[in-house]
Amino acid sequence: MLALDLLPILKQHRPFAILSSVGLAVLYVELSWASFNFWSSRSLDEAIAVTGLIAVLAFVGYLISFFVPPLLVRDTWDHPRAWGVLSNVAAWSVGITIALNVIEFGLLLYLVNFDLIASYHLLRDVYVYTFFALLFFHGLLLYVRYVTFLYQTPDHVQPLKVIASSLGVGLILLFVGGFLFLIDLVHLENASAAMQGIMGLHVYGRGLYLFTLVIAAYVWHLRWIADH
């Protein structure tokens, strides 16, 4: 399989990449705001500057994770099957996404003055954001690219497998999203009365936004598969 033959597929879905980068960046802005209110002793001006840096870095970093890996494809990437090339591109996206989130975690730790209690909360949140970005954004993009290739070779398409895979991703979304939301509710119940208002905004606002964002990505992938 010639790697360069897959470039037209890899260059598709630019709007999805841009909108996903914007949507994911908002998550880090909200987390930075919450971190400042819950744990940080930084001044407001410094917190705004750090939050701005976090937002720009998240947006640019995710753009890079979507747009740069396809540019790295060379004829030396030839594989017996298209999946080898596409997964190689996805592996670069995974590496960039993980590196981005490590940097974001460091900036958030700086924002909260490396508070130990804040650190494990932030570690969990950044890990969840990384997991969701990899599975429901880069993962779905990889899946759509591969199915697009299969649709160009009809003899290889097995509709039941395509449907089963999409349903499996949907079930994972519901299970993981529900589990994490329950954890957040426990934190909300354990918060002091004075903090429950802002904690509730953080828990429900972040949870509903993240769930809506992932549902939008899931619907996008269903629409793309159905249209082809």
N, C-alpha and C positions, 0 to 999 in steps of 0.2 A: 504494500500500500504506500503510494507516494504521499509524503506528509504535506507537500505544497498543494496537493489536490484538495485538501481540506480547508484551505484558507478562506474560500467563500463562506463556508459554514461558520468558521471561527470569527469572521468579521460581522456576523449578524448580531442582532439583539443589543445594539448600542444603547437604545433608550432604556432597556431593562437595566443595563449596567449603571447608567447615570442615575436613574431614579433610585436604584438600590443603594448606591453610594450616599445619596442625600438622606434616604430613610435611615440607613444604619448610622450615619454621622449624628443624627438627632438623638439617638439612644445615648451616645457618649456625652452629649451636651446635658441631657437630663441627669445622667449619672454624676456628672461633675457638679451640677447645681445641687443635687441631693447630698453629695459628699461634703460640699462646703457648708450646707445648713446643719448637717448632723455632726460632723467631726472636725472641721477645719477651723484653725485660729488665724488663718491668713487674712489680710485686709481685703476689703471688697474689690479694690482696684486690682490687686494681685490675683484674686480669684477670677475676675473677669478676663484678665490677660491669659491665665492658664487655661481657662475654659475655651477661649477663642483659639488658642493653640491646639487644644485637644480636638475641637470641631474641624479646623482646617486640616489637621493631620489625618483625622478619620476619613474625611471626604476624599482628600488626595490619595491617601493610602489605599482605600477601597477602589478608587478609579484605577490606580496602578495595578491592583490585583486582578482587575477585569481586563484591562486593555494591553498591558505589557506582555503577559505570557504568550498570546498569539503572535506577537512580533518576534518572538524567539524561535519560532518554527523554522527549521532548516531542512534541506534535502537529506541531511545525515540522520534525521529523525525517523527514517523509513521503518515501518513495522509491518508484519504480515497482515495485521488487521487495523482498521481505523481506530478501534478502542485504544490501542497502544499510544497513538499520537494524541488523541483527545485527553487521555488520562495523564499524559506527560504535561500537557498544558495545564490541566487541573492541579497537578502536583506543584507547579510553580505558583499557581494562585493560592494554594494552601500555605506554602512557605511564606509568601508575602503577607497573607492575612495573619498568620501566627506572629510574625515579626512585628507587624503593625500593632497588634494587641499587647504584645510585651511592652512596647514603647508607651502605649496608652496607659497601661497599668502603672508604669513608672511615673508618669506625669500625675496620675490620680493619687499615687502614694505621696508625691511631693505636695500636692494640694492639701492633703490631710496631715501633713507634717509627719508622715510615716507612723501614724498611730496604729498600734497593733490590732486593736479591735476593728478599726476601719479596714485594715489590710485584708483580713479574711473575708469580710463582706465584699470588698472590691474584687478580691481574687475570684470569688464565686460569680459575681456579676460579669466580669470580663470574660471568664471562662464560658459562661452561658452565651454571651454575645458572639464569642468566637465560634462556638459550636453551631449556633443558629446561622451565622454567616456562611460557614462551610457547608452545612447540610442543606439549608433551604434556599440559598442563593447560588453559591458556586456549585453545589451538588445538583440542584435542579437545572442550572444552566448546562452542566455537563450532560445530564440526562437528555435534555431537549436537543442538544447538539448531536448526541449519538442517535437518537430516534430520527432526527432529520436526515442523517446519513442513511439509516436503514430504510427510510421512505424512498430514498433515491435508488435503492436496490430492493424492490418489492419482494423478491424471493426470500429475503432474510427477515421479513417482518412477521412477527407472531403476535397478533392483537391481544390475545389473552395475557401474554407476558407483560405487554405495555400497560394494560389496565391494572394487572395485579401489582406491578411496581408502583404505579401512581397511588393506588389505594393503600399500599404499605407505607408510603411516605406520609399520606394523610393520617393514618393511624398513629404513626410516630409523633407527628405534630400535636395531635390531640392529647396523647399520653404525656409527653414531655412538658407541653405547655400547662396542662392541668396540674401536674406534679409540682412544677416550679411555682405556680400561682398559689398553691396550698402552702408552700414554704413561706412565701411572702406574707400570707395572711397570718401565719404564726408569729412572724416578726411584728406585724401590726398589733396583734393582741397583746404582745409583751411590751409594747412601747408605753412610756409614761403618758398620762392624760394630757400633759402639756405638748407632747410631741405627736400625738395621734393624728392631729389634723394634717400636718405637713407630711407625716409618714404615710397617711392614707392617700394623699395626692400622689406621692411617689409610687406606692405599691400599685394602686389601681390605674393611675395614669400610665406608668411604664408597662404594666402587664397588658392592659388593653391595647396600647400602641404597638407593642411588640407582636402581640397576637394578630392584630390587623395587618401589620407589615408582612408577616409570614403568610397569612391567608392570601394577601394580594399576590405574593410570589407564587404561591401554590396555584391560584386561579390563572395566573399568567401562563404557567407551564401547561395546565389543562387546556387552555384556549389554544396555545400554539400546537399542541399535539392533535387536538380535534380539528384544527384548520388544515392539517396536512395529512 
